[in-house]
Amino acid sequence: MEKRSVEASKIEIDAVDSMCREPLNASISKKQLIALLNKNGIDETKILETPEVKAEDVILTLRKAKVKVPEAFFKDLACAVGLPFLSQPRIKKFSHHGDKCKSVTVLPYRVIQEYLIIPLEITKSTAKLALANPFNHKAMMVLQILLGDRQISWHVASSESIDMAVEKVYREIYKQNALFDLYYRSPDESAHKVLFQNQKYWIIGILIAVIVAGIINSAWTFAFLFAAVNFAYFVINPLKIYISLKGFQKGNITCITPEQVAAAQDEDMPVYTVLVPVYHEARVLPQVMMNLYQMDYPKNKLDIKILIEEKDEETLEEAKSLGLFGEPKEMAKGIPAEEYREFLKVFDPVVIPQADITTKPRACNYGLLRAKGKYCVIYDADDNPDKEQLKTAAIAFSQASENIACLQSKLNFYNASENLLSRWFSIEYSYWYDFYLEGLDRVDAPIPLGGTSNHFRIDQLRELGGWDPYNVTEDADLGLRISRRKLKTAMLECYTYEEATLNVWSWIKQRSRWYKGHAQTYLVHMRHPVKLLADLGWKKFLLFQFTFGGSIFMPIINPFLWIMTGVSLFAPWLFNSLYLLPIQSICIFNLIVGNSAYLLLYAAACIKTKKYRSLPYALTMPAYWLLISVAALRGLKQLITNPFYWEKTVHGVSKTKK
């Protein structure tokens, strides 16, 4: 049945071709086009009246302004220019036929989107193409050159028909690429499998060795493990403190001054893609759209992809209501009605097809495949970035060496003072982003990226394979892959403000996912330690073990050390055999000097970020460490039982305004 339908469609098109072989009528003026639009019920033609909009720009301008142009206009247009017209049902028949729809992929997705041209059928001697903008003579000439001596027959189709055909063809291709591109490129770097066979053998072997040693002599086994742990702390803590102190230094290579940003010309700015993955975020979608629209960047060079999961009906309905897919039912607050269409221009809603897993990195990969920019950045649904952040990043990239593939902005919270948990969370972020990551940058260590506000050179990001959709902290993993490719991440002197989780249980679920993902990342990159050493070099390899690795193991071990410390205070005779003189000194150093140094660093972070009211709370951070350990233990359990599950953090619950 399908074959007969396609053949019938082919006969119909051939018949129309034979009736309409006249050369393209190039004499139609912009004024006549506007009259044709008015005839077909399009009243929003004021945007076309500026001198900058030529006749060849009319259809693209309407498309960018999200003006829905009826198919009847394109049918009239086809007659006016002397070309055959293809209705949507005819295009649909081609796009549903396997052999025919493969022709569409001859052109890259971004070329089709820019020029609104799709190949319908290509043989050795002929080519049939459909286009929605028959005035783009440059694109038509380029295609004539690419297709060589083939006789081309052009057909006019509505932009909606072309979108439908492209979506049908590329949807499945991109769905697979978003999920498996990294796995096919480099299976050893994908978290598709949590553990390789050799890793399982190592872990089982170590456990058996410890159990056997414990059976032979439990006291000496316990004493050895206790000494090893304390010695590791003795090395890791001073190193992390040293790195944090390095973060105090000024003069970062990507420190762009306000004067440089003010002097930047809009025409010199490149197209910037902004990826905004949203999942069950209907409540905060209008606000994040407003935050991004208000950024200081030329609007005609913004490519903001709102990435919405196909099964997320709640957010899809809100997006439709706001006008992302057509006429708005309601308008985002703060935008006058006469400006609303300009507001919508910068947003491109992308529906992510349903797959076996629903993760943020998979959505970002799907958006990356459609990105138009030279650079791109990820923002979460609750983000409120500095207004100049995109310009600052673009300038920093233009001045930095080509080996800097990523710029990480600093993160903190706009509701930091809402309750005790949000204060602790904010103090931790101030230390992590203002000192520790800065320090990692300065000592040239691999930098685990934050989940948002990472800016990339798109070409390099695509070469890296994008994000790992099976890793629930895809950001940290990508930071390590950047380092393994001899590329660098640098810190950017800009802030993005998020919504701090206010509920303890919600916070534990969020931190459990982070811990699970960091453990995933460590296991993935330690599958082949010798290769990792060759990729990173000795210095970065050791820094990776002591910083990234230490951050994974310490939250798990801490509770046991705290229990032993507490028991030792009330029953010191229980662990006398453990506290040999050298170990005793190391334990005291770790307990007093190590913990005190961290508290001082937290206090310094409060001072540097001018959060003076949070200073007293910095001294209570050990209680926060206990919560981190609870989340880590929960994340370890999930790593074993449910490694790819993405626990959603609910946004939009804070009473504090952005």
N, C-alpha and C positions, 0 to 999 in steps of 0.2 A: 504493500500500500504506500509506504514511504517513498519507494523508488518511483512509482507511477506519479506521485505528487510532485516530486522534484523534476521529473522529465516533462510533466505538463507545464510546470513553471518555466522550464527552460524554453519550451516552444513558445510560450506567451511572450517571454522576453525577446526571443529572436524575432517574433512578429512585430513587436513594437520597435525593435532596432531597424528593421527594414523600412518602417514607416517614417522614421525620424532620424535621418542621417545628415541633417544639415549642420554646418559648422556652428560652434558655440557663439551665441549672440552676446557680444561684449559691450553692446551699446546701452545696456540698462544702467541708469543712473541710480545713485543712492536715493534720490527723491522718489523715483519710480518704485524702488524696493520698499520704501516706507509706505507708499500708497498701497502696494500689494499687501503689506502687513496689516494696514488699517482695514482693508477689504475683508481680511480673514479674522477680524476681531481683536487684533493686537493693538492696544492703546498705549502701551509703555514704550513709546518710540522717542521720548524726550532724550534718553541716553544716547541716541544715535545722531543727534543734531549738532554735536561738537565737530569742528573741522578735522580733529584727529581721527575720527572714525570714517574710513573710506568705504566704498561700496563692498570691497572684498572683506571688510571687517564686520559687516552688519550682523551676519549670522553668528559669528564667534562672540561678538559683544552681547547679543541677546542670550546666548548660551551661558556665558560667564555670569550674567545678571540673573540667571535662573528663570528667565521668561519662557513659559511653555508655549512653543510655537506649534500650531496644529498641522496635521499632515496635509490639509487642504492647501496651505500656503506653499508647501514644497511641490505639490502637484501643479499649482499655477506657475510656480517658478520654473519648473521643468519645461512647460509649454513656452514660457517667455524666453528661455535661453535655447530652445530647440533641441532638447535632450529627452529621451524616454524617461518615464517615471516608474519607480518600483514601489508598490504599496507595502505596508508593513507585513501583511500575510505572505507576500512573495519573498521578502527578505527572511521571514521566519522559516520558510520552507528550506531555504539554503542553509541557514544557521543550524538547523536540526539534522542536516544530512552529513554524515561523517566525512565522506570524501570531499564534499564541497566546502564544509566549514574549515577544513585544514588550510584552505587558501587564505583565510583571514590572518593566520599566523605568519604569513610571509612578511607582513609589516609589524614592527614592534608596537606594543600596546601604546606607548607614549606618542608615537607618530600618528597612530589612528586617532587618539584623543585630540591631538593638536590640529590635525588637518581634516578630521571627519571624513576619512576615505577608507573603504574596505574593499579588498579584492574578493570577488564572488567566484570567479573561475579563471584558472590560468592553464592554458595548453601550450604546446610548442609554438603555435602560430598566432594565438589570440589571447586576449585578456579582457575580462569583463569586470568593471569596477563601479561601485556605487559611492556617491559622495553627497554630502549635504550642503556643501559650499562650492558651487560651480564657478566662483569668481577667484578662487585661489589658483591662479595660472602657474605660479612658481612651483607649487606642490605637484600640479598635474604634469608639468614639464620634467620635473625630477623623476617622477614615476615612469614617464615615457622613456627616459634614458635608462632607468634601472631594468625596464622590461624589454629593452633592446628592440628587435625588429618586429615584435608582436604587434598585431593590429588591435588597438585598444578601443573598446566601446564603453562610453561613459553613460552612467545612469544616475538620475537624481533620486535620493531617498531622504526621508525625514531624519533629523538628528536623533530622534527617539528610536527610530528603526535601527540606525547604525549602533547606537548604544546597546540596544537589545541584543543584536547579533554579536557584538564584541563581548558583552557580558556572558552570553551563552558559551562562547568558545573559550574565553580566557579564564572563566570562573573555575573550571575544574583543573586547568593547568596551574593556576596560581594557588589553588587550594592544596595541591600536592607539593608544589615548590615551597610554600610557606611552612609545610609540615616536615618535609624530608630533604630540603636542599643541603643543609649542613650535614645531615646523616650520610647522604650520597657523596658529598665532597670529601668528608673526613670523618668516617664512622668512629674513629678512636676519640674524637673530640665531642661526640654527641652523648647526651645523657639518656638516649633512647633505651640503653641498658644501664642500670645503676652500677652493676659490678660485672667485670669480665671474669672469665673462669680463673685466670691466674690470681686475681685479687681475692676471689673466694678461697682459693687454696692457702694464700698467705694469711688471711684472717683466721681461717680454721686452724692452720698450723700454729699461729701465735696463741690462740685460745687453748689448744691442746697442750702446748708447752707450759703455759702458766698453770693449767690444772694439774699436770703431772708434777711440776715443781712444787706446787702447793701440797700435793699428797705426800711427796718425799719429805719436805721440810716447810711447813706453812709459815713459820716465824721468819725464816730467812727470805723466803719468797716475798712475803709482805714487806719486809724491811727493804729489799732491793727495789721493789716497785715504788715504795714511798720515797726512797732516796732519788730514784730516777725522775719522778714527778717534780720533786722540790728542786732538783738541779735544773730541770727544764724551765721552771718558773724563774730560777736564778739567772738564766740566760735571757729568757723572753722578756721579762719585765723591764730590765734596764735598757734593752734594745728598743722596746716600744716607747719608753720614756724619752730616750735619745731622739727617736724619730719625731715624737711629738714636739720636743724642744726645737728641732730643726724647722718645724712648721711655724715657729714664732718669727722667723726671719722674713724680711720684706724684700721686695724686688722681684716678684714672680714674672717670668718671661711673658705671660699672657695678661699682665696687668694693663688694661687699656684705660686711659684717662677720660674723664667726662668731656674734655676739650676735643679729644680725637673723635668721640662719638658725635658731638655737636657739629664738627666740621665735615662729617661724612655726607656725601651727596647721595640722594635717593637713586639717581640713575646709575650709580656705581655699585649698588647693592645687588647681589645675585638672588636668584629665586631660592626661597627657603621653604623646605617642607617641614611641617609640624605634624607629628603623629600623636593623636590623642585617643588611646584605647579606652573605651568606656564599656562597662559591663554592669548592668543594673544600676545605672547612674542617672536615671531620669531626674532625680531631685536636684542634682548639681550641674546638669548639662547646660542650662541657660547661663549660669554664672561663669563656667569655664570658657564658654564661647565669648562672653563679654570681656573676660580677662585677656584673652588672646587678641581680640579685636582691638583693644586699647593699647596694644604694644606699639612702640615707636618703630615701625618698619613700613616701607611703602606697600600699600595694600595690594597693588597690582603684581607684587612679587611674593605674595604669601600663598602657599599651597598647604592649607590646613586640612588634614585628613581626619575626620571624625570616624573612628573605627568601631563599628557596632556589630555585635554578634547576631547572626541570623535568628537565633532562638530567643534573643532578648527582646521580647515583645514590648515590655515596659519602656525601654529606652528608645526603641524604634518608633513607638507611638508619640513619644515626646519630641523626637527629632522631626517627625512629620508635622506635628502640631506647630513647631517653631518655623517650619518652612524649608527645612533642609532638602526635602524631596518634592517640593511644589509650592503651592500657595499656602501661606501661613494661616493657622487658625488662631494663633496667639502670637504675641511679640515679646522677645526678651526685654526685660525691664531696663530702662535707661536709654533706649534707642527710639528716637522720634519716628513716627510712621513713614515720613517722607525719606528717611535715611535707611529704612530697614532693608530695602533691596540691595543697597550698597553694602550693608552689614553682611548679608547672606553670601555675597559674591566670593568672599575669601574662604568659605567652608565647602569642603567636598566630602559628603557622607559616603562611606564605603561599608557595605554590608559583608561581613565575614562569613563564608559558608560554614555550615555545621561540620564538625569532624569528630574524631574519637576523643580528642582532648580540647578543652577550652582554656587557653592560657593567654596571658598578655603578650609573650614573645611571638606566638603564632599570629596573633592579630597584627603586631608590628611588622612581621615579615610580609604579610599580605599587603599592608599599606606601603611598605618599602618597594614592592614590585610595581606600584603605581605612582611612586614619587616622581615629581618633576624637578626638584630643586638640585642645586649644587651641594648644599648642606642640608642636614636634617636634625631634628631634635625631638625627644619624647617628652610630653607633659602628661601627667596624670589628671584625672577628672577634678581633683580637688586643688589643683595648682594655681598659684597666683605669682607668676614670675615678674622680676623687675622689668619695667617697661622698655628699658634699653638693652635687654639681654640678647636679643637676636642680632642687633647691630654690633654689639660688643663682640659677640662670638664671630661674626662675619669678618670684622676688622682683625681680630686676633688670628683667625685662620689665614688671612691674607698676609700677615706679617710673620707667621710662624713657619718653621721648616716643614717640608712635605711629610716628614716621618711622624708628625703630630696628627694622629688620626682622630682623636677625641678630645673634647674640652668638657670637663665636669664642672657644672655650676655648684655653688654651695646651697645647702638646703636647711630650712628651719621651719618653724611653725607660727602661724598667725594667731593661734589660740594657746600659746605657750603657758599663759598664767591662769588657765581656766580651772585646773585642779592640780593636785599633787602629782599625779601620773604624767600629765602634760608638761609640768615643770621638769620632772626628771628626764622625760623624753627630749625636751628642748636642750637641756644641759648636755645630754649625751650627743645630740646632733651638733651642738656648738663645738664640742671637743673634737668630734669625728671629722667634720667638714672644714672647720677653721684651723685646726692644728694637725691632726693625724694624717689626713689625706694630703695636705700640703707638705707634710714631712716626708711621706712616701714619694711624692713627686720629687722632692729635693735629693733624696738618697737614691733615686732611680730604681725604685722597687715597683713590681706590678701593682697597679691600683685597681681594687675592686670597685667598680662603678656603683653609684647610687641608682635607684630605680627610676629616676626621672631627671630631666634637665641635663642629659648627656647630649652633646652636640657632635655630629660626625661629618666627615667628608663622605658623601654618599658613594662615590666610586670605590673608596677603600672599604666602606662598610659592606658593600655588595661582594667585593673580593674576599672578605672575611667569612662570607656565608650568612651574614645577618645574625639573628639571635637564635639560640637553641630553644625550640618550642617545648622541649621536654625538661628543661631546667627551670625550677620555680624561682630562682634568683638569676635570671638570664643576664642581668647587668654585671654581676660579679664575674660570671663566666666569660663574658665578652671582654671585660677588662684584661683578663689573663690571656685570652687569645690574641688581643692586640699586642701584648708584651711578647708573646711567643713569636710573632711575625716581625720582631725588631721595630715595631712601631711604638708610639708613646701616647700616654694620656697626660694632659696638663690640667691644672685647676684654673678655673675662670673666676675672676673677681666680680661675681654677680650672685644674687640670691633668688631662690624660688621658695615661696612660702606655701606650706601644705597645712592640712588639718591633722593635728595630733589626735591619735586615738585616745578617748577619754575613759573607756570602760576597761577594767583590768582583764576580763575574759577576752574581749575583742583584741586587746593588745597582745595577750599571750598567743592567740591564734595567728595574728599577723607575724609576731616574732618567731613562732614555730616554723612558719613557712620560710622565713628568711634563713633560719638555722638549717632547715632541711636542704634548702637550695645551696647554701655555702658548703655543706657536707657533700652534696652531689657534685659540686664544682671541684672540690678537693679530690674526690675519688676519680672523677673523669680525667683530670690532668695528671694524676699519679698512676694511671694505668701502665704507663711506660716511663718510669723515672729517668732512665738513661736518656731517652729522647727528650724529655722535658728539660733535663740538664743541658743537653746540646742546644736546645732552642733558647733557653734563658741565660746560660752561662752560670758560673759558680756563684757569683754575687747575688743575682736575682733569684736563683734557685734556693739559696739559703734564706734569703729574705722572705721568699714565699713560704717556706716551711715554718719559720719562726713567727711571722706576722699573720698570714692567712691561716696556716695550719694551727698555730697557737690559739687563734680566736675561735676555732672550732672545738678544740679539745678542752680548753680551760673552763668554759661554762659547765661542761659535763663533770669535770673533776672537782670543781670548787665546792659543791655541797659536801662531798666526802671529807675534804680537808677542813671545812668549817665544823663538821660534826666531830672530827678528831680533835680539833682545837678546843671545842667546848668541853668534850669529855676529859681532855687532859687537864683542864683547869680544876675540875672537881675530883677526878680520879687519876692523878698523874702516873700511878704505878702500872696502869693498864698498857701503856705504850712506851715504857722505859727502854725496851729492847730496840725500839726504832730510833731513838734519839741519841745516836752516837755523836761525839763532839763536833765533827765537821758538819754533819747534817743538822744538828741542833742550831748552829750558827746561821746556816743557810735558811732554816725555817724561820728564825727570828727576823732575819733580814727581809725575807719575802713578806712576812706578816706585817711588820711595822713600816719598814722603808718603802716596800712596794705599794702597799695600800695607801699609805700617806701621800706618796708621790702622785698617785692617780687622783686623789681627792684635791690636791693642790692644783693639778692640771684642770680639773673640772671648774675649780674656783677661778683660775686664770681665764678659762673660756668664758665664764660669766662676765668677767671684767672687760675682756676684749670686745665682746659683743654688747657691752653696756647693759647687761641684764643684772643690775646690781641687786634687785629684789630677790633674785634667785640664788644669791650667794649662800644664804643659810641652808638652802636645800641641797647645795652641792656637797655638804658635809654628811648628808643622810643617804648618799648614793649607794652604800652597801646594801640597803634594803631593796634598791632597784636591781642590784646584781643578783639578788635572790630570785627575783621575778625572771631575769634573763635565764638563769639556770633551769627554772621550771619550764620555760618555753623551749629551751634547748633539749631537755629530756623528752618533752612531747614531740619535738621535731625529729629526734632520733628514732622514736617509735614509728612516726609516720613514714620516715625514710624506708623502713623495713616493710611496713604494711600497706602504704599508699603513696608511693614516691612522686607521682605526677599530679596529685590532687592539689588544686589551687584554692585555698580558703580565701574567700572574698572579704576584704575590709570595707565596711559600710562607711560611706562619706555623707556629709551634709547633716551631721547630728550636732555640731557645735553651735552654741549660741553666739559665739564671737563672729563678727562680720569680717569678711576678707578686706 
